[in-house]
Amino acid sequence: MTKFQYVLCAGFSSVNPERDANKAKAPIRKGWTREFPSEDEVQSWLRAGGWIGAVVPTGCVVLDLDKGAAVDLAERLLSEGA
């Protein structure tokens, strides 16, 4: 199984007090392409209101589905082998 490396993003944490959606997806660490957080850091960051991103390995595809209807459609299409 391919392992994803996570990236800590501002989210709606204390580093983004304005709750600016455009800033929310920005990595909070300068070395985010080389230094990855531990699982404990990821969990702690999520509890603090931060978001996470992922460095997607070559050959992988990620679907970022936020709405229930999109999730339902993707599940239906994938189960049908579309």
PyMOL CGO cylinders between C-alpha atoms (Angstrom):
from pymol import cmd
from pymol.cgo import CYLINDER

trace = [
    CYLINDER, 0.00, 0.00, 0.00, 1.25, 3.48, -0.87, 0.3, 1, 1, 1, 1, 1, 1,
    CYLINDER, 1.25, 3.48, -0.87, 1.96, 5.70, 2.13, 0.3, 1, 1, 1, 1, 1, 1,
    CYLINDER, 1.96, 5.70, 2.13, 0.85, 9.31, 1.97, 0.3, 1, 1, 1, 1, 1, 1,
    CYLINDER, 0.85, 9.31, 1.97, 2.91, 12.02, 3.62, 0.3, 1, 1, 1, 1, 1, 1,
    CYLINDER, 2.91, 12.02, 3.62, 0.81, 14.63, 5.38, 0.3, 1, 1, 1, 1, 1, 1,
    CYLINDER, 0.81, 14.63, 5.38, 1.22, 18.40, 5.43, 0.3, 1, 1, 1, 1, 1, 1,
    CYLINDER, 1.22, 18.40, 5.43, -0.05, 20.64, 8.23, 0.3, 1, 1, 1, 1, 1, 1,
    CYLINDER, -0.05, 20.64, 8.23, -2.19, 23.45, 6.78, 0.3, 1, 1, 1, 1, 1, 1,
    CYLINDER, -2.19, 23.45, 6.78, -3.47, 26.58, 8.51, 0.3, 1, 1, 1, 1, 1, 1,
    CYLINDER, -3.47, 26.58, 8.51, -7.13, 25.58, 8.53, 0.3, 1, 1, 1, 1, 1, 1,
    CYLINDER, -7.13, 25.58, 8.53, -9.18, 27.60, 10.98, 0.3, 1, 1, 1, 1, 1, 1,
    CYLINDER, -9.18, 27.60, 10.98, -6.57, 27.37, 13.72, 0.3, 1, 1, 1, 1, 1, 1,
    CYLINDER, -6.57, 27.37, 13.72, -4.85, 30.12, 15.69, 0.3, 1, 1, 1, 1, 1, 1,
    CYLINDER, -4.85, 30.12, 15.69, -2.48, 30.79, 12.75, 0.3, 1, 1, 1, 1, 1, 1,
    CYLINDER, -2.48, 30.79, 12.75, -5.51, 31.87, 10.69, 0.3, 1, 1, 1, 1, 1, 1,
    CYLINDER, -5.51, 31.87, 10.69, -7.65, 33.86, 13.17, 0.3, 1, 1, 1, 1, 1, 1,
    CYLINDER, -7.65, 33.86, 13.17, -9.54, 35.58, 10.32, 0.3, 1, 1, 1, 1, 1, 1,
    CYLINDER, -9.54, 35.58, 10.32, -10.76, 32.13, 9.20, 0.3, 1, 1, 1, 1, 1, 1,
    CYLINDER, -10.76, 32.13, 9.20, -9.79, 33.08, 5.65, 0.3, 1, 1, 1, 1, 1, 1,
    CYLINDER, -9.79, 33.08, 5.65, -10.63, 30.07, 3.44, 0.3, 1, 1, 1, 1, 1, 1,
    CYLINDER, -10.63, 30.07, 3.44, -7.87, 31.01, 0.97, 0.3, 1, 1, 1, 1, 1, 1,
    CYLINDER, -7.87, 31.01, 0.97, -5.23, 30.95, 3.71, 0.3, 1, 1, 1, 1, 1, 1,
    CYLINDER, -5.23, 30.95, 3.71, -6.64, 27.80, 5.30, 0.3, 1, 1, 1, 1, 1, 1,
    CYLINDER, -6.64, 27.80, 5.30, -5.04, 25.49, 2.73, 0.3, 1, 1, 1, 1, 1, 1,
    CYLINDER, -5.04, 25.49, 2.73, -1.55, 27.03, 3.07, 0.3, 1, 1, 1, 1, 1, 1,
    CYLINDER, -1.55, 27.03, 3.07, 1.16, 24.85, 4.66, 0.3, 1, 1, 1, 1, 1, 1,
    CYLINDER, 1.16, 24.85, 4.66, 2.35, 26.17, 8.01, 0.3, 1, 1, 1, 1, 1, 1,
    CYLINDER, 2.35, 26.17, 8.01, 5.90, 24.79, 7.80, 0.3, 1, 1, 1, 1, 1, 1,
    CYLINDER, 5.90, 24.79, 7.80, 8.56, 26.09, 5.45, 0.3, 1, 1, 1, 1, 1, 1,
    CYLINDER, 8.56, 26.09, 5.45, 10.06, 22.64, 4.83, 0.3, 1, 1, 1, 1, 1, 1,
    CYLINDER, 10.06, 22.64, 4.83, 6.70, 21.03, 4.11, 0.3, 1, 1, 1, 1, 1, 1,
    CYLINDER, 6.70, 21.03, 4.11, 8.01, 19.19, 1.03, 0.3, 1, 1, 1, 1, 1, 1,
    CYLINDER, 8.01, 19.19, 1.03, 10.85, 17.55, 2.99, 0.3, 1, 1, 1, 1, 1, 1,
    CYLINDER, 10.85, 17.55, 2.99, 9.75, 17.27, 6.64, 0.3, 1, 1, 1, 1, 1, 1,
    CYLINDER, 9.75, 17.27, 6.64, 6.51, 15.53, 7.47, 0.3, 1, 1, 1, 1, 1, 1,
    CYLINDER, 6.51, 15.53, 7.47, 4.58, 15.48, 10.75, 0.3, 1, 1, 1, 1, 1, 1,
    CYLINDER, 4.58, 15.48, 10.75, 4.13, 12.37, 12.84, 0.3, 1, 1, 1, 1, 1, 1,
    CYLINDER, 4.13, 12.37, 12.84, 0.70, 10.79, 13.28, 0.3, 1, 1, 1, 1, 1, 1,
    CYLINDER, 0.70, 10.79, 13.28, 0.52, 12.33, 16.77, 0.3, 1, 1, 1, 1, 1, 1,
    CYLINDER, 0.52, 12.33, 16.77, 1.28, 15.80, 15.36, 0.3, 1, 1, 1, 1, 1, 1,
    CYLINDER, 1.28, 15.80, 15.36, -1.43, 15.36, 12.72, 0.3, 1, 1, 1, 1, 1, 1,
    CYLINDER, -1.43, 15.36, 12.72, -4.03, 14.36, 15.33, 0.3, 1, 1, 1, 1, 1, 1,
    CYLINDER, -4.03, 14.36, 15.33, -3.05, 17.22, 17.64, 0.3, 1, 1, 1, 1, 1, 1,
    CYLINDER, -3.05, 17.22, 17.64, -3.19, 19.71, 14.78, 0.3, 1, 1, 1, 1, 1, 1,
    CYLINDER, -3.19, 19.71, 14.78, -6.65, 18.55, 13.73, 0.3, 1, 1, 1, 1, 1, 1,
    CYLINDER, -6.65, 18.55, 13.73, -7.90, 18.94, 17.33, 0.3, 1, 1, 1, 1, 1, 1,
    CYLINDER, -7.90, 18.94, 17.33, -6.55, 22.52, 17.31, 0.3, 1, 1, 1, 1, 1, 1,
    CYLINDER, -6.55, 22.52, 17.31, -8.63, 23.42, 14.24, 0.3, 1, 1, 1, 1, 1, 1,
    CYLINDER, -8.63, 23.42, 14.24, -5.86, 22.94, 11.72, 0.3, 1, 1, 1, 1, 1, 1,
    CYLINDER, -5.86, 22.94, 11.72, -6.28, 21.16, 8.43, 0.3, 1, 1, 1, 1, 1, 1,
    CYLINDER, -6.28, 21.16, 8.43, -4.09, 18.61, 6.74, 0.3, 1, 1, 1, 1, 1, 1,
    CYLINDER, -4.09, 18.61, 6.74, -3.08, 18.11, 3.15, 0.3, 1, 1, 1, 1, 1, 1,
    CYLINDER, -3.08, 18.11, 3.15, -1.24, 15.25, 1.55, 0.3, 1, 1, 1, 1, 1, 1,
    CYLINDER, -1.24, 15.25, 1.55, 1.69, 14.86, -0.79, 0.3, 1, 1, 1, 1, 1, 1,
    CYLINDER, 1.69, 14.86, -0.79, 0.21, 12.56, -3.42, 0.3, 1, 1, 1, 1, 1, 1,
    CYLINDER, 0.21, 12.56, -3.42, 2.63, 9.93, -4.69, 0.3, 1, 1, 1, 1, 1, 1,
    CYLINDER, 2.63, 9.93, -4.69, 3.19, 9.53, -8.42, 0.3, 1, 1, 1, 1, 1, 1,
    CYLINDER, 3.19, 9.53, -8.42, 0.63, 7.19, -9.92, 0.3, 1, 1, 1, 1, 1, 1,
    CYLINDER, 0.63, 7.19, -9.92, -2.04, 7.91, -7.31, 0.3, 1, 1, 1, 1, 1, 1,
    CYLINDER, -2.04, 7.91, -7.31, -5.26, 9.84, -7.79, 0.3, 1, 1, 1, 1, 1, 1,
    CYLINDER, -5.26, 9.84, -7.79, -7.06, 11.63, -4.96, 0.3, 1, 1, 1, 1, 1, 1,
    CYLINDER, -7.06, 11.63, -4.96, -10.70, 12.65, -5.00, 0.3, 1, 1, 1, 1, 1, 1,
    CYLINDER, -10.70, 12.65, -5.00, -11.40, 15.49, -2.56, 0.3, 1, 1, 1, 1, 1, 1,
    CYLINDER, -11.40, 15.49, -2.56, -15.14, 15.21, -2.05, 0.3, 1, 1, 1, 1, 1, 1,
    CYLINDER, -15.14, 15.21, -2.05, -16.68, 17.53, 0.53, 0.3, 1, 1, 1, 1, 1, 1,
    CYLINDER, -16.68, 17.53, 0.53, -20.39, 17.39, -0.22, 0.3, 1, 1, 1, 1, 1, 1,
    CYLINDER, -20.39, 17.39, -0.22, -22.66, 14.44, 0.50, 0.3, 1, 1, 1, 1, 1, 1,
    CYLINDER, -22.66, 14.44, 0.50, -24.02, 14.32, -3.05, 0.3, 1, 1, 1, 1, 1, 1,
    CYLINDER, -24.02, 14.32, -3.05, -20.51, 14.15, -4.52, 0.3, 1, 1, 1, 1, 1, 1,
    CYLINDER, -20.51, 14.15, -4.52, -19.54, 11.36, -2.13, 0.3, 1, 1, 1, 1, 1, 1,
    CYLINDER, -19.54, 11.36, -2.13, -22.72, 9.43, -2.97, 0.3, 1, 1, 1, 1, 1, 1,
    CYLINDER, -22.72, 9.43, -2.97, -22.10, 9.80, -6.71, 0.3, 1, 1, 1, 1, 1, 1,
    CYLINDER, -22.10, 9.80, -6.71, -18.46, 8.73, -6.44, 0.3, 1, 1, 1, 1, 1, 1,
    CYLINDER, -18.46, 8.73, -6.44, -19.37, 5.66, -4.39, 0.3, 1, 1, 1, 1, 1, 1,
    CYLINDER, -19.37, 5.66, -4.39, -22.02, 4.68, -6.93, 0.3, 1, 1, 1, 1, 1, 1,
    CYLINDER, -22.02, 4.68, -6.93, -19.72, 5.17, -9.93, 0.3, 1, 1, 1, 1, 1, 1,
    CYLINDER, -19.72, 5.17, -9.93, -16.79, 3.38, -8.33, 0.3, 1, 1, 1, 1, 1, 1,
    CYLINDER, -16.79, 3.38, -8.33, -18.94, 0.42, -7.28, 0.3, 1, 1, 1, 1, 1, 1,
    CYLINDER, -18.94, 0.42, -7.28, -20.22, 0.13, -10.86, 0.3, 1, 1, 1, 1, 1, 1,
    CYLINDER, -20.22, 0.13, -10.86, -16.66, 0.12, -12.18, 0.3, 1, 1, 1, 1, 1, 1,
    CYLINDER, -16.66, 0.12, -12.18, -17.18, 3.31, -14.19, 0.3, 1, 1, 1, 1, 1, 1,
]
cmd.load_cgo(trace, "trace")
